[in-house]
Structures are given as C-alpha cells and as structure tokens.
C-alpha cells in the first residue's frame, strides 16, 4: 500500500529529507525559511525513530522487545519507559479492536515469515503451538513499576503493525520542538501531518491500493494521520491460495481475502494499528470498530474479480 504526499507549489521553501528505517523509506517534507535548521531538525527526528526501532524491533536480535521473551512466563520484566509506553499504546489498541490488532502475534509472525520463505504452509501442530502462545489478554503491564509479564510460555511480541506510526508521531514532535510545525512525515504506508503548507488548507495525500499506477483517492489533510494497509506489494501464492503478509489472528496464517484499508485518525499510532485491524476484521465490523477506537474516516476496498 502507498500513501504519498503530492508535490504542492507554495511560496515558502519546501525541503525534503529521507532515510531508510524499519525496512522501508522514511521521509520528512517540511516548510522552513532556515534550511540548515530544518536539516538539523530532520536528523534529530530520524534519530528518534531509530531509537524506537532499536528498542522495539523484532528483527534486531538483542532488542529490548525480544529480550522480554527470554524470561519465563509469569515473571515480571522491567522495561524502559519508552518501551513501556509503546507497549501500553499497542495493548490499548488491541483491546479497542477486539484483537484484530494484536501485538502478541510474534510467534505467528515468525512462523509465517518462515512459511513464506519456504513457500510452504506450516504443519497443523506447529501452527497450533504458535497460536497457543498468542493473545493480547495474556500481556500484563504494570505502570507502577514499568513491568511486562507474559501469562503463557513462548510468547513473543511484534509491534510491526504500529511501530512506524508511533515513530512518525514522535518525529513530528521533534520537528515541532525545533519550530517547524509545517511538516509531513512519511513512514512507509503511514503519514503524520502537522500544520498545512503555506497558503493551503492541508497536505494533499495520494492513496494507492490495488493499482500500482493510479491513486485510488486524494485526501487533503492537516494535523492528523493517515495509514493504508493491504497487500499491494506483499503477497504470496502457496498451493494455489493467495496469502497476504498481514496475519489473520483467527487462522494464524496470512489473510486470503484481498482487502485494503485506509484510516484517518488524530495520530499515526492510531491510524497505523487500525488500518491493520481493519484488514483483519470483517467489512462492516471493521469500520465500526475503527471509528469507535478513534478513527475519523475509514475507507475499505475489496477488488471485484
């Protein structure tokens, strides 16, 4: 899925900075009369996203996130204030989405990555073992002493459906703190928007879902976030069935139903997690769930064959 800011002509100088992060392209587009200050602000913003990645990645073997899994079930594990905040936001959205977004799908994520690499489905016993080690209700957080406790053995966390949004939110805060509120943060399929460009009511965002060459819609937004989730670029066919990279919590495998969800919300943390949740949930239920959880607009698309 792609959601990209469209170039706008303004009287102020528009500056763009890019960095590869979290396996995708992060970009900062801002308007500033001081290019050097904007560059410094952008570097600080990228560094903040990298700090989140180092703490919360499930690809970095020694990340703080994965270290939790090294402790026996039932053992409270003290974590940093940053990771505790990220996990608290993720668990809250798991509850609000009824589990359609679930940060405890780590065992299934790891198994599904291996299945996609081998182009072979996991055997039923292995799949069931992974599924038995999931469930957001089995993740306990204690704000008093910043501890995380798993109630089941072999649990593993995966913040892949929310971390980019959390990073985009944090990056915008950095830009604003440097006096550059007219900023658009792009983090893969997630966009966090600050104040609109000069002489404009909002940033024009082109959203692509099932067509690589054409925008499905163009939105004009400011001071909010928009995320698009789906399998435009990431899917695999195994034994004649097309599977998405998005895991269905109900089956433990990639979604087999083609769907794209675009969510507009006050923060990218919300829009990122809810876009993923909308893909996993049923159509009518998905929209109602996302609105109840804080989304302002939800666009769902399923291609007609």
KAWONOR-V580803 format. One record per pair of residues at least 6 apart in sequence whose C-alpha atoms are under 6 Angstrom apart, sorted by sequence separation. I is the first residue (numbers start at 1). J is the second residue. D is the distance in whole Angstrom. If there is no record, write none. Layout:
I:J:D, I:J:D
This chain:
20:26:6, 115:121:5, 141:147:6, 185:191:5, 196:202:4, 236:242:6, 237:243:6, 247:253:5, 248:254:6, 265:271:5, 19:26:5, 94:101:5, 141:148:5, 185:192:5, 196:203:6, 208:215:5, 236:243:5, 247:254:4, 248:255:5, 264:271:6, 18:26:6, 55:63:5, 94:102:5, 140:148:6, 184:192:6, 207:215:5, 208:216:5, 235:243:6, 246:254:5, 247:255:6, 263:271:5, 278:286:5, 18:27:4, 54:63:6, 55:64:5, 56:65:5, 140:149:5, 184:193:5, 206:215:6, 207:216:6, 235:244:4, 245:254:5, 246:255:6, 17:27:6, 207:217:5, 235:245:6, 244:254:5, 17:28:5, 139:150:5, 183:194:5, 234:245:6, 243:254:5, 244:255:5, 16:28:6, 138:150:6, 182:194:5, 206:218:5, 243:255:5, 263:275:6, 16:29:4, 138:151:5, 181:194:6, 182:195:5, 205:218:5, 231:244:6, 243:256:5, 262:275:6, 15:29:6, 181:195:6, 182:196:6, 205:219:5, 242:256:6, 261:275:5, 15:30:5, 182:197:6, 204:219:6, 14:30:6, 204:220:4, 274:290:6, 14:31:5, 203:220:5, 13:31:6, 202:220:5, 203:221:5, 202:221:5, 202:222:5, 133:154:6, 108:130:6, 133:155:5, 210:232:6, 107:130:5, 168:192:6, 196:222:5, 195:222:6, 194:222:6, 195:223:6, 105:134:6, 193:222:5, 194:223:4, 230:259:6, 104:134:5, 193:223:5, 230:260:4, 265:295:4, 104:135:6, 193:224:5, 229:260:6, 264:295:6, 265:296:5, 104:136:6, 193:225:6, 229:261:5, 248:280:6, 264:296:6, 192:225:4, 228:261:6, 264:297:5, 102:136:6, 191:225:6, 228:262:4, 263:297:6, 191:226:5, 227:262:6, 263:298:5, 227:263:5, 262:298:6, 190:227:4, 226:263:6, 262:299:5, 189:227:6, 226:264:4, 261:299:6, 189:228:5, 225:264:6, 261:300:5, 225:265:5, 260:300:6, 224:265:6, 225:266:6, 260:301:5, 224:266:4, 225:267:5, 259:301:6, 224:267:6, 225:268:5, 259:302:5, 227:271:5, 258:302:6, 226:271:6, 227:272:5, 229:275:5, 229:276:6, 107:156:6, 106:156:5, 106:157:5, 106:158:5, 104:157:5, 103:157:6, 103:158:5, 103:159:6, 79:146:6, 78:146:6, 79:147:6, 78:147:4, 77:147:5, 76:147:5, 77:148:5, 76:148:5, 76:149:5, 75:149:6, 74:149:6, 74:150:6, 192:268:6, 73:150:5, 74:151:5, 73:151:5, 73:152:5, 73:153:5, 69:156:6, 169:268:6, 165:268:4, 166:269:5, 165:269:4, 162:269:6, 165:272:5, 162:272:5, 162:273:5, 161:273:5, 49:167:5, 45:171:5, 45:174:5, 41:175:6, 108:252:6, 31:182:6, 30:182:6, 30:183:4, 29:183:6, 29:184:5, 28:184:6, 28:185:5, 27:185:6, 27:186:5, 26:186:5, 26:187:5, 25:188:6, 24:188:6, 101:277:5, 100:277:5, 100:280:6, 100:281:6, 3:189:5, 2:189:5, 96:293:6, 6:204:5, 5:204:6, 6:205:6, 5:205:4, 4:205:5, 4:206:5, 3:206:6, 3:207:4, 2:207:6, 2:208:5, 1:209:5, 1:228:6, 1:229:6, 1:230:6, 1:232:5
